[in-house]
Amino acid sequence: MIITSIFQKRSYLIWNEVKTGLDKHDFTIFTMADRIAKVGDLFAPVLERAVVIEEVLEKLDNSD
């Protein structure tokens, strides 16, 4: 789940954090440094893994 503020900064949540009483004000630019220190950068794995679209398309073509 993604919490988005009016400034369009995003904070990614772990599913067990999604529960009644969740307050978007707990996930602001002012709280991010502490959050990242606590849970790490949840989006980092997406940025670290490159996808070469040509390889993906070739695998799809050869999947018959």
N, CA, C and O atoms as CSV, one atom per row, in Angstrom:
chain,resi,resn,atom,element,x,y,z
A,1,MET,N,N,0.848,-1.178,0.000
A,1,MET,CA,C,0.000,0.000,0.000
A,1,MET,C,C,0.888,1.235,0.000
A,1,MET,O,O,1.996,1.215,0.536
A,2,ILE,N,N,0.400,2.298,-0.599
A,2,ILE,CA,C,1.161,3.543,-0.691
A,2,ILE,C,C,0.334,4.663,-0.072
A,2,ILE,O,O,-0.839,4.843,-0.401
A,3,ILE,N,N,0.963,5.411,0.829
A,3,ILE,CA,C,0.344,6.607,1.386
A,3,ILE,C,C,0.889,7.793,0.602
A,3,ILE,O,O,2.105,7.938,0.472
A,4,THR,N,N,0.010,8.646,0.077
A,4,THR,CA,C,0.438,9.810,-0.695
A,4,THR,C,C,-0.097,11.073,-0.051
A,4,THR,O,O,-1.277,11.150,0.290
A,5,SER,N,N,0.760,12.057,0.115
A,5,SER,CA,C,0.342,13.337,0.693
A,5,SER,C,C,0.022,14.326,-0.419
A,5,SER,O,O,0.156,14.011,-1.602
A,6,ILE,N,N,-0.394,15.504,-0.037
A,6,ILE,CA,C,-0.680,16.532,-1.032
A,6,ILE,C,C,0.577,16.956,-1.790
A,6,ILE,O,O,0.482,17.554,-2.862
A,7,PHE,N,N,1.745,16.652,-1.243
A,7,PHE,CA,C,3.006,16.987,-1.900
A,7,PHE,C,C,3.479,15.874,-2.823
A,7,PHE,O,O,4.541,15.986,-3.435
A,8,GLN,N,N,2.701,14.802,-2.927
A,8,GLN,CA,C,2.993,13.664,-3.782
A,8,GLN,C,C,4.297,12.952,-3.423
A,8,GLN,O,O,4.942,12.370,-4.296
A,9,LYS,N,N,4.683,12.990,-2.178
A,9,LYS,CA,C,5.790,12.167,-1.696
A,9,LYS,C,C,5.164,10.878,-1.211
A,9,LYS,O,O,4.085,10.903,-0.619
A,10,ARG,N,N,5.802,9.774,-1.444
A,10,ARG,CA,C,5.180,8.498,-1.137
A,10,ARG,C,C,5.924,7.758,-0.050
A,10,ARG,O,O,7.149,7.818,0.055
A,11,SER,N,N,5.153,7.066,0.746
A,11,SER,CA,C,5.705,6.189,1.758
A,11,SER,C,C,5.110,4.811,1.545
A,11,SER,O,O,3.890,4.645,1.576
A,12,TYR,N,N,5.951,3.841,1.334
A,12,TYR,CA,C,5.496,2.481,1.121
A,12,TYR,C,C,5.319,1.803,2.467
A,12,TYR,O,O,6.126,1.978,3.381
A,13,LEU,N,N,4.252,1.030,2.573
A,13,LEU,CA,C,3.930,0.364,3.828
A,13,LEU,C,C,4.096,-1.140,3.695
A,13,LEU,O,O,3.957,-1.709,2.612
A,14,ILE,N,N,4.393,-1.761,4.811
A,14,ILE,CA,C,4.365,-3.212,4.910
A,14,ILE,C,C,2.901,-3.572,5.193
A,14,ILE,O,O,2.222,-2.853,5.926
A,15,TRP,N,N,2.411,-4.678,4.620
A,15,TRP,CA,C,0.984,-4.987,4.743
A,15,TRP,C,C,0.503,-5.036,6.186
A,15,TRP,O,O,-0.634,-4.655,6.464
A,16,ASN,N,N,1.340,-5.497,7.113
A,16,ASN,CA,C,0.867,-5.578,8.502
A,16,ASN,C,C,0.728,-4.194,9.147
A,16,ASN,O,O,0.212,-4.082,10.259
A,17,GLU,N,N,1.181,-3.145,8.461
A,17,GLU,CA,C,0.983,-1.776,8.951
A,17,GLU,C,C,-0.378,-1.215,8.531
A,17,GLU,O,O,-0.837,-0.212,9.077
A,18,VAL,N,N,-1.008,-1.857,7.574
A,18,VAL,CA,C,-2.290,-1.384,7.058
A,18,VAL,C,C,-3.391,-1.911,7.981
A,18,VAL,O,O,-3.738,-3.092,7.959
A,19,LYS,N,N,-3.921,-1.008,8.780
A,19,LYS,CA,C,-4.942,-1.412,9.744
A,19,LYS,C,C,-5.783,-0.200,10.126
A,19,LYS,O,O,-5.441,0.936,9.798
A,20,THR,N,N,-6.869,-0.453,10.811
A,20,THR,CA,C,-7.755,0.606,11.272
A,20,THR,C,C,-6.961,1.610,12.098
A,20,THR,O,O,-6.134,1.236,12.930
A,21,GLY,N,N,-7.223,2.873,11.858
A,21,GLY,CA,C,-6.543,3.931,12.602
A,21,GLY,C,C,-5.288,4.447,11.937
A,21,GLY,O,O,-4.623,5.335,12.470
A,22,LEU,N,N,-4.952,3.898,10.767
A,22,LEU,CA,C,-3.784,4.371,10.031
A,22,LEU,C,C,-3.965,5.853,9.718
A,22,LEU,O,O,-5.005,6.261,9.202
A,23,ASP,N,N,-2.955,6.652,10.031
A,23,ASP,CA,C,-3.056,8.094,9.847
A,23,ASP,C,C,-1.982,8.563,8.874
A,23,ASP,O,O,-0.791,8.398,9.135
A,24,LYS,N,N,-2.399,9.145,7.757
A,24,LYS,CA,C,-1.428,9.600,6.751
A,24,LYS,C,C,-0.473,10.645,7.308
A,24,LYS,O,O,0.607,10.847,6.752
A,25,HIS,N,N,-0.844,11.303,8.383
A,25,HIS,CA,C,0.039,12.297,8.992
A,25,HIS,C,C,1.245,11.660,9.697
A,25,HIS,O,O,2.200,12.351,10.053
A,26,ASP,N,N,1.191,10.345,9.893
A,26,ASP,CA,C,2.338,9.625,10.456
A,26,ASP,C,C,3.385,9.330,9.388
A,26,ASP,O,O,4.470,8.839,9.699
A,27,PHE,N,N,3.066,9.628,8.135
A,27,PHE,CA,C,3.945,9.308,7.018
A,27,PHE,C,C,4.173,10.568,6.185
A,27,PHE,O,O,3.627,10.714,5.091
A,28,THR,N,N,4.983,11.468,6.718
A,28,THR,CA,C,5.254,12.735,6.040
A,28,THR,C,C,6.751,12.870,5.803
A,28,THR,O,O,7.540,12.040,6.254
A,29,ILE,N,N,7.124,13.902,5.107
A,29,ILE,CA,C,8.541,14.171,4.872
A,29,ILE,C,C,9.289,14.340,6.187
A,29,ILE,O,O,10.491,14.088,6.264
A,30,PHE,N,N,8.576,14.765,7.213
A,30,PHE,CA,C,9.200,14.988,8.523
A,30,PHE,C,C,9.403,13.684,9.296
A,30,PHE,O,O,10.238,13.631,10.199
A,31,THR,N,N,8.663,12.650,8.960
A,31,THR,CA,C,8.779,11.367,9.678
A,31,THR,C,C,9.596,10.337,8.896
A,31,THR,O,O,9.904,9.268,9.424
A,32,MET,N,N,9.949,10.642,7.652
A,32,MET,CA,C,10.600,9.645,6.796
A,32,MET,C,C,11.996,9.242,7.263
A,32,MET,O,O,12.342,8.064,7.171
A,33,ALA,N,N,12.791,10.152,7.748
A,33,ALA,CA,C,14.152,9.780,8.177
A,33,ALA,C,C,14.099,8.718,9.271
A,33,ALA,O,O,14.833,7.732,9.217
A,34,ASP,N,N,13.234,8.916,10.262
A,34,ASP,CA,C,13.097,7.921,11.326
A,34,ASP,C,C,12.518,6.619,10.787
A,34,ASP,O,O,12.943,5.536,11.189
A,35,ARG,N,N,11.552,6.720,9.879
A,35,ARG,CA,C,10.935,5.516,9.320
A,35,ARG,C,C,11.950,4.703,8.525
A,35,ARG,O,O,12.026,3.485,8.687
A,36,ILE,N,N,12.723,5.354,7.678
A,36,ILE,CA,C,13.719,4.643,6.875
A,36,ILE,C,C,14.787,4.024,7.770
A,36,ILE,O,O,15.264,2.924,7.492
A,37,ALA,N,N,15.168,4.718,8.841
A,37,ALA,CA,C,16.131,4.150,9.791
A,37,ALA,C,C,15.550,2.903,10.455
A,37,ALA,O,O,16.283,1.957,10.746
A,38,LYS,N,N,14.255,2.895,10.692
A,38,LYS,CA,C,13.598,1.772,11.373
A,38,LYS,C,C,13.336,0.585,10.443
A,38,LYS,O,O,13.696,-0.546,10.770
A,39,VAL,N,N,12.708,0.836,9.279
A,39,VAL,CA,C,12.281,-0.266,8.406
A,39,VAL,C,C,13.097,-0.385,7.127
A,39,VAL,O,O,12.930,-1.343,6.373
A,40,GLY,N,N,13.981,0.581,6.875
A,40,GLY,CA,C,14.751,0.563,5.640
A,40,GLY,C,C,13.965,1.188,4.503
A,40,GLY,O,O,12.815,1.591,4.677
A,41,ASP,N,N,14.579,1.264,3.360
A,41,ASP,CA,C,13.938,1.808,2.168
A,41,ASP,C,C,13.207,0.673,1.472
A,41,ASP,O,O,13.833,-0.151,0.805
A,42,LEU,N,N,11.899,0.622,1.618
A,42,LEU,CA,C,11.109,-0.480,1.093
A,42,LEU,C,C,11.070,-0.508,-0.433
A,42,LEU,O,O,10.745,-1.541,-1.018
A,43,PHE,N,N,11.391,0.588,-1.076
A,43,PHE,CA,C,11.355,0.657,-2.534
A,43,PHE,C,C,12.719,0.346,-3.161
A,43,PHE,O,O,12.802,0.155,-4.374
A,44,ALA,N,N,13.768,0.293,-2.374
A,44,ALA,CA,C,15.128,0.079,-2.889
A,44,ALA,C,C,15.256,-1.168,-3.771
A,44,ALA,O,O,15.908,-1.090,-4.812
A,45,PRO,N,N,14.669,-2.307,-3.408
A,45,PRO,CA,C,14.816,-3.489,-4.266
A,45,PRO,C,C,14.281,-3.281,-5.686
A,45,PRO,O,O,14.796,-3.873,-6.636
A,46,VAL,N,N,13.274,-2.463,-5.828
A,46,VAL,CA,C,12.725,-2.183,-7.156
A,46,VAL,C,C,13.746,-1.421,-7.984
A,46,VAL,O,O,13.910,-1.696,-9.172
A,47,LEU,N,N,14.427,-0.475,-7.375
A,47,LEU,CA,C,15.394,0.345,-8.093
A,47,LEU,C,C,16.701,-0.390,-8.356
A,47,LEU,O,O,17.398,-0.077,-9.322
A,48,GLU,N,N,17.043,-1.357,-7.519
A,48,GLU,CA,C,18.312,-2.080,-7.655
A,48,GLU,C,C,18.275,-3.130,-8.759
A,48,GLU,O,O,19.318,-3.497,-9.300
A,49,ARG,N,N,17.092,-3.611,-9.094
A,49,ARG,CA,C,16.974,-4.686,-10.067
A,49,ARG,C,C,16.567,-4.112,-11.415
A,49,ARG,O,O,15.439,-3.653,-11.591
A,50,ALA,N,N,17.477,-4.142,-12.346
A,50,ALA,CA,C,17.188,-3.615,-13.680
A,50,ALA,C,C,16.463,-4.662,-14.514
A,50,ALA,O,O,16.720,-5.859,-14.384
A,51,VAL,N,N,15.576,-4.215,-15.352
A,51,VAL,CA,C,14.871,-5.087,-16.275
A,51,VAL,C,C,15.186,-4.607,-17.685
A,51,VAL,O,O,14.999,-3.438,-18.021
A,52,VAL,N,N,15.665,-5.535,-18.496
A,52,VAL,CA,C,15.946,-5.224,-19.895
A,52,VAL,C,C,14.734,-5.690,-20.698
A,52,VAL,O,O,14.493,-6.889,-20.832
A,53,ILE,N,N,13.988,-4.750,-21.220
A,53,ILE,CA,C,12.721,-5.059,-21.869
A,53,ILE,C,C,12.897,-6.008,-23.050
A,53,ILE,O,O,12.034,-6.849,-23.302
A,54,GLU,N,N,14.002,-5.883,-23.771
A,54,GLU,CA,C,14.240,-6.779,-24.907
A,54,GLU,C,C,14.338,-8.234,-24.454
A,54,GLU,O,O,13.829,-9.126,-25.132
A,55,GLU,N,N,14.981,-8.481,-23.323
A,55,GLU,CA,C,15.092,-9.844,-22.795
A,55,GLU,C,C,13.728,-10.385,-22.381
A,55,GLU,O,O,13.422,-11.557,-22.603
A,56,VAL,N,N,12.928,-9.538,-21.790
A,56,VAL,CA,C,11.581,-9.946,-21.374
A,56,VAL,C,C,10.744,-10.307,-22.596
A,56,VAL,O,O,10.068,-11.335,-22.600
A,57,LEU,N,N,10.783,-9.474,-23.627
A,57,LEU,CA,C,10.020,-9.740,-24.839
A,57,LEU,C,C,10.481,-11.009,-25.531
A,57,LEU,O,O,9.668,-11.773,-26.051
A,58,GLU,N,N,11.789,-11.233,-25.538
A,58,GLU,CA,C,12.324,-12.460,-26.151
A,58,GLU,C,C,11.828,-13.697,-25.389
A,58,GLU,O,O,11.453,-14.693,-26.007
A,59,LYS,N,N,11.826,-13.636,-24.060
A,59,LYS,CA,C,11.313,-14.763,-23.273
A,59,LYS,C,C,9.844,-15.010,-23.561
A,59,LYS,O,O,9.410,-16.159,-23.637
A,60,LEU,N,N,9.076,-13.943,-23.723
A,60,LEU,CA,C,7.665,-14.098,-24.050
A,60,LEU,C,C,7.486,-14.743,-25.424
A,60,LEU,O,O,6.620,-15.600,-25.601
A,61,ASP,N,N,8.299,-14.334,-26.389
A,61,ASP,CA,C,8.218,-14.913,-27.732
A,61,ASP,C,C,8.584,-16.395,-27.728
A,61,ASP,O,O,8.033,-17.172,-28.508
A,62,ASN,N,N,9.513,-16.791,-26.853
A,62,ASN,CA,C,9.996,-18.170,-26.814
A,62,ASN,C,C,9.223,-19.042,-25.821
A,62,ASN,O,O,9.614,-20.183,-25.576
A,63,SER,N,N,8.161,-18.535,-25.260
A,63,SER,CA,C,7.449,-19.286,-24.221
A,63,SER,C,C,6.446,-20.288,-24.789
A,63,SER,O,O,5.755,-20.964,-24.026
A,64,ASP,N,N,6.358,-20.394,-26.107
A,64,ASP,CA,C,5.397,-21.324,-26.719
A,64,ASP,C,C,5.751,-22.731,-26.472
A,64,ASP,O,O,5.044,-23.633,-26.919
